[in-house]
Amino acid sequence: MTITAHEVPSLAPGAERVPSSAIRDLLSVARAEGVLSLAGGFPDARLLPVEDLSVALTHAGASTDSYQYGPTQGEPALREWIAAHELGGADPDRIVITQGAQQALSLVVGALVEVGTDVVVDAAAYVGMLQPLRRAGATLHAVPFDRAGLSTLALSGLLNAGLRPGMLHTVPTHHNPNGSVLSDSRRRQLGRLASEFRFVVVDDDPYRRLGATPPAPLRCHVPDDLAVTVGSFSKTVAPGLRVGWLHGPAWLVDAVVRLKQSEDLHSGSLNQRAVLDLVARDGWLDERCARLSSVYAARAAALVEALTAEMGDDVAVEQPRGGMFAWATFASDLGGSDRLARAALEEGVALVPSSAFDPWGRGGDGARLCFASSDEPTLRAASGRLARAVRRCRDADMAASSSAG
Ligand SMILES: Cc1ncc(COP(=O)(O)O)c(C=O)c1O
């Protein structure tokens, strides 16, 4: 074979398989002048604890150890804090500090999934989980959801029909993107199914502290050797710090630590220590999360009220109980949410259409709307623009059908 000059070597199949995140692509458009964005999943920049963080970073920065290589598993004192305060007295040795929850998800996939491994996800799934799953070559199975989270009835149907997944991923508390909270009875049922069919359950849980008190975490129901919990300080402290964590059984944590060694040796010591400096202050995190929850709840209410007032039967959207996202479904005669998202952008409002969250990119009639990053007047203005986009889709449809008739 002759190799021609400047020929580019081919990419590994895993790199070819991973698509760009539709949301990250959309964000560049959503940031354009004059566009009101309900698209990103960003905490409101005006609510970031900048002053507290700069003090914490100064404290953490006074120690030489903050600039030295640290343990792959993460700073022991931060793992102890998480074990005590986020996991109700877990074993710190079963916790790994990661570069945000995203790396925790990617490492779990690296440890459990190879080409052809069956994995169950929600029918509207967290995009950041779909990416590593696609890279690994997982065979995906989507389970429908409603307000009470993923349908354990549908899941048990799949399992009884012979599906033997290696893993199930869900966001049981204030779901991204679909806003649901998995009910207590479905959590129990999921635990029973995991125990009977022996698959790992990943409880992706970055929103637990933002909103109404949720049911007990999945790990209370899932067998201990199959339960993984993923958490993050991105939504509660600041995403730019990139401090997240996972808790899992020893057999999995051991593999995750080896994979993390091979990826980045360890997460940045300075940021881990700054996070600990803040969260270890008496009441700091509880007070901050109470404030965020109340601001976000008022915003969610304003958005849902405005959407319903502006669009009536053209939209179905329920008041989220927490988190950062509302899930809206639109009348089916509007031509699908991809088309609506394009019309919305032309009217100056960005949203993420349901196709971005479907494991196979199918369109659907839904959209994720982030209420956390904008104040109430902006959310009302965005709803008005969205209603104009809905009318445009409808008018275009009527024009098309009358010219066809
Ligand atoms: C469900 C879910 N998991 C994980 C992540 C990643 O969070 P982090 O910023 O900690 O990497 C996000 C971020 O939006 C998320 O919504």
The ligand as an SDF file (V2000), in Angstrom:
LIG
                    3D

 16 16  0  0  0  0  0  0  0  0999 V2000
  -27.6770   14.2660   35.2540 C   0  0  0  0  0  0  0  0  0  0  0  0
  -26.3080   14.8580   35.1660 C   0  0  0  0  0  0  0  0  0  0  0  0
  -25.2490   14.1020   35.4360 N   0  0  0  0  0  0  0  0  0  0  0  0
  -24.0030   14.5860   35.3550 C   0  0  0  0  0  0  0  0  0  0  0  0
  -23.7740   15.8930   34.9920 C   0  0  0  0  0  0  0  0  0  0  0  0
  -22.3620   16.3870   34.8930 C   0  0  0  0  0  0  0  0  0  0  0  0
  -22.1000   17.2330   35.9590 O   0  0  0  0  0  0  0  0  0  0  0  0
  -20.6580   17.8010   36.2590 P   0  0  0  0  0  0  0  0  0  0  0  0
  -20.6700   19.2460   35.9400 O   0  0  0  0  0  0  0  0  0  0  0  0
  -20.4500   17.5570   37.7260 O   0  0  0  0  0  0  0  0  0  0  0  0
  -19.6720   17.0380   35.4400 O   0  0  0  0  0  0  0  0  0  0  0  0
  -24.8520   16.7350   34.7040 C   0  0  0  0  0  0  0  0  0  0  0  0
  -24.6330   18.1150   34.2700 C   0  0  0  0  0  0  0  0  0  0  0  0
  -25.4740   18.7950   33.7830 O   0  0  0  0  0  0  0  0  0  0  0  0
  -26.1580   16.1980   34.8040 C   0  0  0  0  0  0  0  0  0  0  0  0
  -27.2420   16.9400   34.5380 O   0  0  0  0  0  0  0  0  0  0  0  0
  1  2  1  0
  2  3  1  0
  2 15  2  0
  3  4  2  0
  4  5  1  0
  5  6  1  0
  5 12  2  0
  6  7  1  0
  7  8  1  0
  8  9  2  0
  8 10  1  0
  8 11  1  0
 12 13  1  0
 12 15  1  0
 13 14  2  0
 15 16  1  0
M  END
$$$$
